[in-house]
Amino acid sequence: MDPTRLPSICSLMLEEPRCHRYRAVVGKATQLDPRSFNILDKKNPVTKRLTKVKRRLKELKFKLQFVIFEELPSPSKPTAGLYNLGNTCYSNAVLQCLANTAPILEICCGEIHTPERQFLKKFGMLLEDMWKQDRPLKPKEFHKYVGSLESRFGNYTEEDSMEYLQFLICQLRNELNSPTEYKAITETTDKSLQSWQEYVQIENSPLVHIFASQIFKAIRCQSCPYTSESYEVYWEFSFPIPEKPNATIQDCFAQLFEGEVIEDYTCEKCKQKGCVKTFNVSKWPKILIIQFFRFSAFQQQKIDKMIYFPFTLDLPQFGSTTKYDLYAVVNHFGNRDSGHYLADAKHPISGKWYRYDNNKVKGIESNKVVTTNAFILFYKELE
């Protein structure tokens, strides 16, 4: 992302001192004359400042990766609330969660808005307004535009937040996708890596490196040694509610990874029926999205059972070497036929939790976040 394109925004990425036009200071960005210093010079005061900040962040065991607006009256200011335009609480809740997702802000507010990227432009303008404005917004223009792309999201009817989230991410993927020319994949014994390289030749938007997971699937015949192996890409994890009492999010992952017997499967080799299907995650995402199935096709009532989920998620038993930090939740209140959505989100700088109930925004204690109403969870990678 070229910082010269950012009139009021600076992406503070402290992985590499690659931004030569801005001085990186926690809380603000100040433009400098690029001829006045060499950022690679270790004796330069700006480089020393970057090094000091990087060292401090490493000590605190987190990485600051966030879009900072110069106009913010306070670095801890939350995003503005969004008015309910008529059954639009499902979209408002999702928009608040994405507005607190640092990589989305970097992409949507930092990319060049070409005529072919109208969705990116309108979405980026809305996100920027949400951070700059002190009063609630009426997202009429964006809602109307989304409705022109998908009519059910423009009819002011009650819709599903997860389906809306999937639609927004899909639109961003389509506009930002730049498939590379086909190149022969270097032969490797790492089938996971080879499969991933083949996938990103077709789907190479920045979002694939943020939200996508790679799942290893094995189907093992019960009558002979034959095993069919394949890799799939997941953009989110959707879990049924476990039946056991005091269920946790680890129990949800355990359900996914435990073997499933398929009686009517016919083996490709021995032609006998019966197999065991197993899953494993071979690549974890930077942003982990988890949905709970609280609406069953076989039940009229919503499943209000508590699923305990931690603020710091660690899943080493499932092959993850990454720890995740909970930063946003979409909640659903009500029943299957009628309900209300709101969002809880943690401020990327201050770490304070806020509740977004359409146009109403208030600070909340973290102990109010884990409830039976949790519908979609957003976790970010901790390093």
N, C-alpha and C positions, 0 to 999 in steps of 0.2 A: 504494500500500500504506500503510495507516494505522499509524504506529508505535505508537499506543496499544494495538494488538492484540498486540504482541510482548512477552511477559513476560520473555523471556531472549534475544531476538534483536534485533539492529539491522541494518538494511540500510544499508550505508555507500555511498551513491550520491553521488559528488562532482561530478555534472553540474550540479546546481542545489542551493542551500542550502534545501531545502524541508522538512527534518525539524526541527520546532521544539521537539520534546520531548526530544531527545537531543543530547548533545555528541559530535561525531564525532572520535574520537581513534584513530589506527591501533593496533589491538590490543585495544580495549575500548570499551564504550558505557556512559555514565553518564547516568541520568535527571536532568533538571533541572526546575525550576519554570518553566513557559512564560511566567509573568507577569514573570519576572525580567529578561527581555531581549527585544529585537526583533532577530531574526536578519537582517533586511534592513538594519539599521543598520550601516554600514561601520565605525563607531567602536567597535562592540561587540567585546569580546575574543573571544567565541565565533566571530563572523563573521571576525575577523582570523585566528583559528586555521584555520578552513575555507579561507580564501583562501590562507594559507601552505601548507597541505597540498595544495591544488589546484595551486599553482604548482610545488611540489616534484614532484608526480606528473607534471606536464606536462614538467618537465625530464627525468625518467626515461623519458619517452615511453611511459607506460602509464597506464591508468585503473583505479583500484581499485574493484571492483564485486563485493562479496562479503558474505555473511552471516557476521557475527562473533558467536560465543557468549561470553557473559561467563564461563561456567563453565570454559572451556578452561584447563587448567593451563599451557599454553604456546601461543602463537599459531602455532607451527610443528607442533603435534601433528597426525599424520595421522588419517584416519578409522579406525575399528576394523575388524578383519578379520571375515569372515563364514564361519561353519562350513559345510562341505559337508553338506547334509542327505541326500545321495544323488543323485549326478549333477546337482547344482545349480551346478557351477562356471560354467556358461554364464551363469546369472543373476547370480551373485556378481560376475563380472567387469564386467558391464554396470552393476550397481548402484554399484560403486566409481567407475566413470567418471562417472555421473550425479551422485554425491555430491560430485564435484569440479568440477561445472558450475555456476558462480555463478548464472546466471539460473534454473536449476531449483530451487536452494535458495531463492532469493528468492520464487519462485512457490509452492512446496510448503510452505514453512515460514512464509509470511507471509499467505497467503489465509485467509479465514474458512472453517472446515470445517462446511458445512451438511449436513443429512441426504442431500441429493442429490449430495454430493461425498465419498462414502465412500472412493473410491480415492485421492483427493487427501489425505484425512485420514490414511489408513494409510501411504501412501507418505511423507508429510511426517514422520510420527512415526518411521518407520524411519530416514530421513535424519538427523533430529535426534539419534537415539540413536547413529548411527554416528559423529557428530562429538563427542558428549559422553562416550561410554563409553571406558574405558581397556582393556577386555578384549574379546576377540572375541564377536560376537553370534550367536545362532541365530535367523535370520529366519523362524521357523516360521509365525507368524501371517500375515505378509505373503505368504509362499509359498502358504499354504492359501487365502488370499483370492484371489490371482491365479489359482490353480487352479480356484476356483469360477467365475471369469469365462471362463477358457480352459483346458479340461481337460488338454490336452497339457503345459501348464506346471505341472501339479500332480501328475503321475503318476510323478515321479522317474525319468524316462527322459532319455536324452541328447537335447538340443535345440540349436538354432542360436541363437547370441548375437544375430545381427542381427535375427532374427525376434522375439526377446524384446524387444530395444530398440524395434523398430517397434511392438510391442504396447503397451509402457508409454507411449510418446509418444502413440499413438492414444487410449489411455484418458484421458490428461490433456487431450488436445484435446477429446474428447467432453464431459468434465465442465466444462471451462472455456470452451467455445464459447458465445458470446452473439451470434448473428447479429442484425444491425441490421435495422430496418424498411427495406424496399426504398425506395431513393431514386434518382431518375433521375441517372445519372452525367453530370457536366458534360462536354459535348463538348470534346474536345481532339485535337490532332493527334498527341499522344503515345499511340500504341496500347498500348505497354507499361504506362503508368500507368493507362490506362482498363481494361485487362484485370485489373490488380492490384486496382483499386478494386472491380471486380465480384466478384473472388474473395473479398476480405475482408468483403464484405457477407454472405457465406454462412459462411465460416470465419474467425472473428474472435477465436479464443482467443489469449492472449498468446504461445503457442508459434509461431504463424504468423509473428510478427515476429522470432523467434529462429532457427528452423531452416529456414524455407521459402525456396527459391530460385525465381526465375521464368526459365523457359527459352523462348527464341524458336526456333521451328521453321519452316523454309521448305522447301517441296517445289517444285522448279523443273523444269518440263517440258523435255525435251531436244529437242523438235520445234518448240516455239513459245515465245514470251516469257512465257507464263502462269506465275505463281508463287502457290502457296497458302501463306498465312502464318497461324500460330497461336501461342498462348502456353500453356505448361503449367507447373504448380507441382511442383517436386521437393523432397522432404524429406531426401533424402540422395543422394549420388552413388555408384553401384556400378559398378566397373570390372573388365573382364576383364584378365588378366595379359598385358601386351605380350610379343610374341615376341622382340623385339630384346634383345640382351645389355645388361647394366647399365642396365636400364630405370629411369626415374624417374617420380615422380607427375605431372610435366609431360607425359610421354609418354602417360600414361593420359588426361589431359584432351585431348591432341592427337587421340587415337583417337576421342573423343566428338565433337569439333568438325570432323573431316575429313569431306568429302562422302561420302555413301553412295549408290551407284547401285542403284536398284530397277527391275529390268527389267519386272516384271509390273504396274507402276502404270499406270493409264489416265488420261490428262489429262482434266480436266473440260471443257476448251474444244475442243481439236482431236481428242480421242478416240484419240490415238496413245499407244503404250506406251513406258515408259521415263522416269525422272526422276532427279534428284539431290536427296537429302535432307540438309540441313545444320542444325546446332544452334548456338546462342549463348546465353550467360547474360546476361539483361538486368537481373537483380536478384540480388545475392549475399547469403547469410545472415550473421547475426552468429555463429552456431555452425555450422561446416562439418563434416558427417559424411561420411566416405569409407569405403567397403567395397571390399575386394579379393576378386574371385571366385577363391578357391583350391580350389573344388570344382567340377569340370566334370562335366556330365551324360554326357559321352562318355569320361571317363577314371575309372578306379577309384582312381587314386592322387591324393593331394592335391598341388597345385602349390606347391612350396616355394621358388619362385624369389624372389630378392631384388628388391624394389621400393624404390629409394632415395627417402626422403621427408625433407624438411628440417624443422628445428624452427621456422623462420620461412618461411612459404609466401607467395610473391609471384607472382601470375599476370597481369601486365599484358598479356601476349600474347593472353589470352583475355577481355580487356575488364574485368578486375577492377582497381578502384582501391583495394582493401582488402588489407592484409597480415594474415596469420593466424599465430597462435602455437599450436604443438602443445602440448596439455596432457594428453592421455590416449590410451591405446592398448589395445584388446582383442587379446590374442594367442591363437593356437590352436596347440597341440602335438599331434602324433599323425597319424592318417590319416583318411580319409573316414568310416570306420565307427566308429572309436573314437578319442577324443582328450581333451584337457584344455584348459580356458580359464583364463587369468589376465589381470590388468590391470596396466598401468603408468600412474601418474597423477602429475602435477606439483602440488604443494601450492599453492593459490591465493595464499597470503601469503608463505611462505618461498621458493617456487620450487624446492624440493627434490623430486626424483623418488623415488617409492615404488613398490615392487612388491607387488601384492596377490594372493597365491596362497591363495585361500579364507581361512582364519583366520590365515595367516602374513603378516605385514607387515614389510617391511624396506626401508631406504633403498638406492638404487642410483645409480650414476653415469649421467649422461645418455648416455654412449656405449654403454650396454647397451639402449637403447630401440629403436633402428632395427635390426630383425632380419628374417629370412625368415619369422618366425611372425606378423608383424603382419597382423591381419585387419580391424579397424575402427579408423579414426583419428578423433580429435576435435580440431578446430582452433577457436580463438576469435579473434574480430576484434581486431586491434590498432589503436589510434588514437593 
